[in-house]
Amino acid sequence: MPTATKPRKSGKNKKSTKYTAKTADKHELYQLSVQNVEAEIDFVDETYTALRGRPAQTVREDFCGTAASACEWVKRRDTNKAVGVDLDGPTLEWGRTHNLNQLPENAQSRVTLLQKDVRDPGPEGTGVDVVLAMNFSYWIFITRDAIRNYFKSVLDTLDDDGIFICDFYGGSDTMTEQEEVRKISKHLTYVWDQRKYNPITGDMECRIHFKFPDGTQMRDAFIYEWRLWTLPEIRELLGEAGFEDVTVYWEGTDPDDEEEGNGEFTPTLQGEADPAFICYIVSQKKKRGS
């Protein structure tokens, strides 16, 4: 997750652990530095309710990793259910231990974690109200056919009234080989490393490193090999996949700091030419009012 705009974490770190490279857990650091599942699920809940006139009940988190969003979803209401899908077994197991097993038993029973390809989630991942693909994880599909086929699979597994929500990272800074450093707390510094970018193919290699006050570092905690897609390409491919309404939700500006977002995302066809931005894309299976 780039820090070029800001990390998703709201700033209220839940732990004041004095980390070192030897004692730190990379998944815990990722959740502290990259994810803000509370704000993310707020957006999902509010957007679905606004579009459908009722709250969503079932969410599938594709590329779920530690399933933090899935677990946050079931906390919201006793009727909420979540499915997390990811190919990486050890990461799913970490999520079971550190996220899922920390929930009350009733909430645990409403989360299903599947070690499967997101393009084939099976019956347990079908018929859901919302599918999420966050942190640009769908960029792992580097050809138009591959990413279109993923979008088609999402469409086919949604409920008739379902929606697909993904986020997107764009702006001129995305094409620059650079490191962005962000201090998360007095005990943790996060480094987003855009290591390589090929402007001919769009191939991109990004890494996440962590630095600690004792001078130690956790290098290459996460490595991503992606294609850097543009926002018009993704909107077109979602339409080609069969979504009838593809809408960008753009973040507003903090009135006290025009270089910072205010955390409020609204639908629009007019964005700002920011060097780095993060937005949401909401794709509906049916047009509004149809």
ZIQUI-V316923 format. One record per pair of residues at least 24 apart in sequence whose ideal C-beta (glycine too) atoms are under 10 Angstrom apart, sorted by sequence separation. I is the first residue (numbers start at 1). J is the second residue. D is the distance in whole Angstrom. If there is no record, write none. Layout:
BEGIN
i: [I:I]
j: [J:J]
d: [D:D]
END
This chain:
BEGIN
i: [9:12:37:55:56:57:58:59:60:61:62:63:64:67:71:91:131:175:188:189:202:203:204:250:7:8:9:11:44:55:56:57:58:59:60:61:63:66:67:70:71:82:187:188:195:202:203:204:7:8:9:10:12:65:66:74:78:81:89:128:131:184:187:191:193:201:202:251:7:8:9:41:64:65:66:67:68:71:72:80:83:84:85:86:87:88:119:131:139:175:177:186:187:191:193:201:202:250:251:7:8:9:10:40:41:44:45:64:66:67:71:75:78:81:82:83:84:85:86:87:125:130:131:138:177:179:181:183:185:189:191:195:202:250:251:1:7:8:9:10:37:40:41:44:65:66:67:70:71:74:75:78:81:82:83:84:85:86:87:128:129:130:137:138:139:175:193:195:196:197:198:199:250:251:3:6:8:9:35:37:38:41:42:65:66:68:69:70:71:74:80:81:82:83:84:85:86:87:119:126:127:128:129:136:137:138:139:174:179:181:191:193:194:195:198:249:250:3:8:34:35:37:38:41:45:64:66:67:68:71:72:76:79:80:81:82:83:84:85:86:87:119:126:127:128:131:132:133:134:135:136:190:197:202:248:249:1:2:8:36:37:40:41:44:45:66:67:68:71:74:75:78:85:86:118:119:121:125:126:127:129:130:131:132:133:134:135:136:174:248:249:1:35:37:39:40:41:66:67:74:77:83:85:117:119:120:121:126:127:129:130:131:132:133:134:136:247:248:249:1:31:34:35:37:38:41:42:65:66:73:74:85:119:123:128:129:130:131:132:133:135:136:194:247:248:1:30:31:37:41:45:64:74:75:85:118:119:122:127:128:130:131:132:246:247:30:36:37:71:74:85:117:118:121:246:247:31:35:38:71:73:74:84:85:119:120:169:245:246:247:27:28:30:37:38:73:83:119:136:243:245:246:27:41:71:83:85:118:243:244:245:70:71:85:231:243:244:245:27:41:70:83:84:242:243:244:245:247:70:71:83:241:243:244:245:70:83:238:242:243:244:245:67:238:239:243:244:245:67:83:238:245:67:82:85:231:235:238:244:66:81:234:81:82:83:84:231:235:64:80:234:61:64:82:231:86:58:60:61:57:175:60:64:174:62:63:174:62:174:61:62:73:60:170:62:73:142:169:170:142:169:170:171:30:60:142:168:170:37:70:142:168:169:170:27:62:69:139:168:27:31:60:61:170:26:60:69:139:28:60:68:69:168:27:31:58:60:61:139:168:26:27:31:60:64:136:166:25:58:59:60:61:62:63:64:65:27:28:58:59:60:61:62:63:64:65:136:27:57:58:59:60:61:62:63:27:56:57:58:59:60:61:62:63:65:166:25:56:57:58:59:60:61:63:64:55:56:63:83:164:54:62:63:62:52:63:164:52:164:147:163:168:48:146:168:48:147:163:164:167:47:142:144:151:155:140:142:143:154:163:165:44:45:139:140:141:142:144:152:156:158:44:139:140:141:142:147:151:152:155:156:137:139:140:142:147:150:151:154:155:44:62:136:138:139:141:148:149:151:152:153:154:155:135:137:139:144:148:151:152:154:155:44:136:139:147:148:151:152:41:62:138:147:148:150:151:152:40:62:136:144:145:148:149:151:136:144:147:148:40:60:147:148:40:62:139:151:138:141:144:180:37:60:60:167:35:176:34:35:58:171:176:34:58:170:171:172:173:174:57:60:62:171:172:173:174:56:63:171:172:173:174:58:60:62:170:171:172:173:30:56:170:171:56:59:170:171:54:56:169:170:171:53:169:170:52:168:169:170:51:52:168:169:52:167:168:51:167:168:48:166:167:168:48:166:167:48:165:166:47:165:166:48:164:165:166:47:164:165:44:163:164:163:164:44:162:163:164:43:162:163:161:162:163:43:161:162:40:158:160:161:8:158:159:160:8:40:158:155:158:154:156:155:154:151:1:2:1:2:1:136:135:134:133:33:34:33:32:33:130:131:32:29:32:33:32:33:34:33:65:32:33:34:8:29:33:28:30:29:24:5:24:4:1:4:5:19:2:4:20:1:2:5:17:18:19:2:4:16:18:19:4:15:16:17:18:19:2:13:16:17:2:4:13:15:16:7:9:11:13:15:4:11:13:34:5:7:9:13:33:3:4:6:9:3:7:33:2:3:4:30:32:3:29:2:30:3:9:29:26:7:29:26:7:24:3:3:4:24:33:34:1:3:21:23:29:2:4:21:22:1:19:21:30:2:19:20:22:24:26:29:30:19:20:21:23:25:29:18:19:20:21:22:24:26:27:51:18:19:20:21:26:27:18:20:21:22:25:26:51:19:20:21:24:20:21:19:21:47:47:2:1:3:2:43:1:51:50:47:46:43:47:1:42:43:43:1:39:39:36:51:50:52:47:51:48:52:47:51:44:52:43:51:44:50:43:40:6:5:6:10:5:6:5:6:8:5:6:5:4:5:6:8:4:5:4:5:6:3:4:5:2:4:5:2:2:1]
j: [33:36:61:79:80:81:82:83:84:85:86:87:88:91:95:115:155:199:212:213:226:227:228:274:32:33:34:36:69:80:81:82:83:84:85:86:88:91:92:95:96:107:212:213:220:227:228:229:33:34:35:36:38:91:92:100:104:107:115:154:157:210:213:217:219:227:228:277:34:35:36:68:91:92:93:94:95:98:99:107:110:111:112:113:114:115:146:158:166:202:204:213:214:218:220:228:229:277:278:35:36:37:38:68:69:72:73:92:94:95:99:103:106:109:110:111:112:113:114:115:153:158:159:166:205:207:209:211:213:217:219:223:230:278:279:30:36:37:38:39:66:69:70:73:94:95:96:99:100:103:104:107:110:111:112:113:114:115:116:157:158:159:166:167:168:204:222:224:225:226:227:228:279:280:33:36:38:39:65:67:68:71:72:95:96:98:99:100:101:104:110:111:112:113:114:115:116:117:149:156:157:158:159:166:167:168:169:204:209:211:221:223:224:225:228:279:280:34:39:65:66:68:69:72:76:95:97:98:99:102:103:107:110:111:112:113:114:115:116:117:118:150:157:158:159:162:163:164:165:166:167:221:228:233:279:280:33:34:40:68:69:72:73:76:77:98:99:100:103:106:107:110:117:118:150:151:153:157:158:159:161:162:163:164:165:166:167:168:206:280:281:34:68:70:72:73:74:99:100:107:110:116:118:150:152:153:154:159:160:162:163:164:165:166:167:169:280:281:282:35:65:68:69:71:72:75:76:99:100:107:108:119:153:157:162:163:164:165:166:167:169:170:228:281:282:36:65:66:72:76:80:99:109:110:120:153:154:157:162:163:165:166:167:281:282:66:72:73:107:110:121:153:154:157:282:283:68:72:75:108:110:111:121:122:156:157:206:282:283:284:65:66:68:75:76:111:121:157:174:281:283:284:66:80:110:122:124:157:282:283:284:110:111:125:271:283:284:285:68:82:111:124:125:283:284:285:286:288:112:113:125:283:285:286:287:113:126:281:285:286:287:288:111:282:283:287:288:289:112:128:283:290:113:128:131:277:281:284:290:113:128:281:129:130:131:132:279:283:113:129:283:111:114:132:281:137:110:112:113:110:228:114:118:228:117:118:229:118:230:118:119:130:118:228:121:132:201:228:229:202:229:230:231:91:121:203:229:231:99:132:204:230:231:232:90:125:132:202:231:91:95:124:125:234:91:125:134:204:94:126:134:135:234:94:98:125:127:128:206:235:94:95:99:128:132:204:234:94:127:128:129:130:131:132:133:134:97:98:128:129:130:131:132:133:134:135:206:98:128:129:130:131:132:133:134:99:128:129:130:131:132:133:134:135:137:238:98:129:130:131:132:133:134:136:137:129:130:137:157:238:129:137:138:138:129:140:241:130:243:227:243:248:129:227:249:130:229:245:246:249:130:225:227:234:238:224:226:227:238:247:249:129:130:224:225:226:227:229:237:241:243:130:225:226:227:228:233:237:238:241:242:224:226:227:229:234:237:238:241:242:132:150:224:226:227:229:236:237:239:240:241:242:243:224:226:228:233:237:240:241:243:244:134:226:229:237:238:241:242:132:153:229:238:239:241:242:243:132:154:228:236:237:240:241:243:229:237:240:241:134:154:241:242:135:157:234:246:234:237:240:276:134:157:158:265:134:275:134:135:158:271:276:135:159:271:272:273:274:275:159:162:164:273:274:275:276:159:166:274:275:276:277:162:164:166:274:275:276:277:135:161:275:276:162:165:276:277:161:163:276:277:278:161:277:278:161:277:278:279:161:162:278:279:163:278:279:163:279:280:161:279:280:281:162:280:281:163:280:281:163:281:282:165:281:282:283:165:282:283:163:282:283:283:284:165:283:284:285:165:284:285:284:285:286:167:285:286:165:283:285:286:134:284:285:286:135:167:285:283:286:283:285:285:285:283:134:135:135:136:136:278:278:280:281:182:184:184:184:185:282:283:185:184:187:188:188:189:190:190:222:190:191:192:167:188:192:188:190:190:187:169:188:169:167:170:171:185:169:171:187:169:170:173:185:186:187:171:173:185:187:188:174:185:186:187:188:189:173:184:187:188:174:176:185:187:188:180:182:184:186:188:178:185:187:208:180:182:184:188:208:179:180:182:185:180:184:210:180:181:182:208:210:182:208:182:210:184:190:210:208:190:212:210:192:210:190:191:192:212:221:222:190:192:210:212:218:192:194:211:212:192:210:212:221:194:211:212:214:216:218:221:222:212:213:214:216:218:222:212:213:214:215:216:218:220:221:245:213:214:215:216:221:222:214:216:217:218:221:222:247:216:217:218:221:218:219:218:221:247:249:206:206:208:208:249:208:267:267:265:265:263:267:222:263:264:265:224:263:265:263:282:282:284:280:284:282:286:282:286:280:288:280:288:282:288:282:280:251:251:259:263:259:260:260:261:263:261:263:274:274:275:276:278:275:276:276:277:278:276:277:278:276:278:279:277:278:278]
d: [6:10:10:8:8:6:7:7:8:7:8:9:10:9:8:10:9:7:7:9:9:6:4:10:9:9:7:9:8:8:10:10:7:9:6:8:9:6:7:8:10:9:7:9:10:5:8:10:6:6:7:5:9:5:8:9:10:10:5:10:7:9:6:8:9:8:5:7:6:5:5:10:9:8:10:9:7:10:9:9:10:7:9:8:10:8:9:6:10:9:9:7:10:10:9:9:7:8:7:8:3:10:7:9:6:9:8:8:6:4:5:7:7:9:7:8:7:8:8:7:10:8:10:6:9:9:9:9:10:9:9:8:9:10:6:8:7:8:10:6:10:6:10:8:9:4:8:8:6:7:9:8:5:5:5:5:5:7:7:7:8:9:9:10:9:9:10:9:9:10:10:9:5:9:8:9:9:9:9:10:10:10:10:7:9:9:10:8:10:9:7:8:7:8:7:8:8:6:7:8:7:6:6:8:9:10:9:8:8:8:9:9:10:10:9:6:8:9:7:10:9:5:10:5:6:7:9:10:6:8:10:10:9:10:8:9:7:10:6:10:8:6:4:8:6:7:10:8:8:9:7:10:7:9:6:4:8:9:7:10:5:8:6:9:9:7:6:10:6:9:6:8:8:8:7:10:8:6:8:5:7:7:8:8:8:7:7:7:10:7:7:4:6:9:10:10:10:6:6:5:10:10:5:10:9:7:9:9:9:5:6:5:5:4:5:5:9:6:6:8:9:10:8:8:6:8:9:10:9:10:8:10:4:9:6:7:8:7:7:8:9:10:9:7:8:10:8:7:4:7:9:10:9:10:9:7:9:9:8:10:6:9:9:7:5:8:10:9:8:5:5:9:8:6:8:8:6:9:9:9:9:6:10:9:10:9:10:8:5:8:8:9:9:10:10:8:7:9:10:10:7:8:5:10:10:10:9:10:10:9:4:9:6:6:8:4:6:9:9:10:6:6:9:9:6:7:7:9:9:10:5:8:7:6:5:8:9:7:8:9:5:6:7:10:9:10:9:10:10:7:5:9:6:9:9:9:7:10:8:10:8:6:9:10:9:10:8:9:7:10:10:10:9:10:8:9:9:9:9:10:7:9:9:6:10:6:10:4:9:10:9:9:9:9:8:9:8:9:9:8:10:7:10:10:7:7:8:5:10:9:9:9:10:10:10:9:6:9:6:7:10:9:10:9:10:5:7:8:9:9:10:10:6:5:9:10:10:10:10:9:9:8:8:5:8:10:8:8:7:6:9:9:6:9:10:9:10:7:4:7:7:8:6:6:9:8:9:7:9:5:5:5:5:5:8:9:9:6:7:8:7:8:8:7:8:9:8:4:9:10:6:9:8:9:9:9:5:4:10:8:9:7:7:8:8:8:9:10:7:8:9:8:7:9:10:6:7:9:9:9:9:8:10:9:9:8:7:8:9:10:9:10:9:8:8:9:4:10:10:10:9:6:9:6:8:10:9:6:10:6:9:9:4:8:9:8:9:5:8:5:7:9:8:9:6:9:9:10:9:9:9:10:6:9:9:7:8:5:8:5:9:10:10:7:6:6:9:4:6:9:10:9:9:10:8:8:9:8:8:9:9:10:6:8:7:9:6:10:5:7:9:9:10:10:10:9:10:9:10:8:9:9:7:9:10:8:9:10:8:10:10:9:7:8:9:9:8:9:9:10:9:9:8:9:5:7:9:10:5:5:4:9:9:10:9:8:5:8:9:9:9:10:4:9:9:8:5:9:8:8:6:9:10:8:8:6:8:5:7:9:9:7:9:8:6:5:7:7:7:9:10:5:6:9:7:7:6:6:5:8:7:9:8:8:5:8:7:7:8:9:6:4:7:8:6:10:5:8:8:8:7:9:5:9:9:7:9:9:9:7:7:9:9:8:7:9:8:5:8:10:8:10:6:9:8:9:10:5:9:8:9:10:9:9:8:10:5:6:9:10:9:8:8:10:7:7:9:8:4:10:8:9:9:9:7:9:10:9:8:9:8:8:8:9:10:8:9:5:7:9:8:10:9:9:9:5:9:5:7:5:6:8:9:8:6:9:10:8:7:7:8:8:9:5:9:10:10:10:9:10:10:9:9:9:8:10:6:7:8:8:10:6:8:9:5:7:7:7:8:9:7:10:4:9:10:9:9:9:5:8:7:10:8:9:7:6:8:7:7:10:9:9:5:8:9:7:5:9:9:9:7:8:6:7:8:10:5:10:9:6:7:7:5:8:8:9:10:10:8:8:5:9:7:6:10:9:9:7:9:9:4:4:10:8:5:6:9:10:7:9:9:10:5:9:9:9:9:10:10:7:8:9:10:10:8:8:10:10:8:9:9:9:9:9:9:6:10:6:10:9:8:10:9:8:7:9:10:6:10:9:9:7:6:9:10:9:9:10:8:10:8:9:7:8:7:10:6:9:8:9:9:10:8:7:5:3:6:8:9:8:5:7:8:10:10:8:8]
END
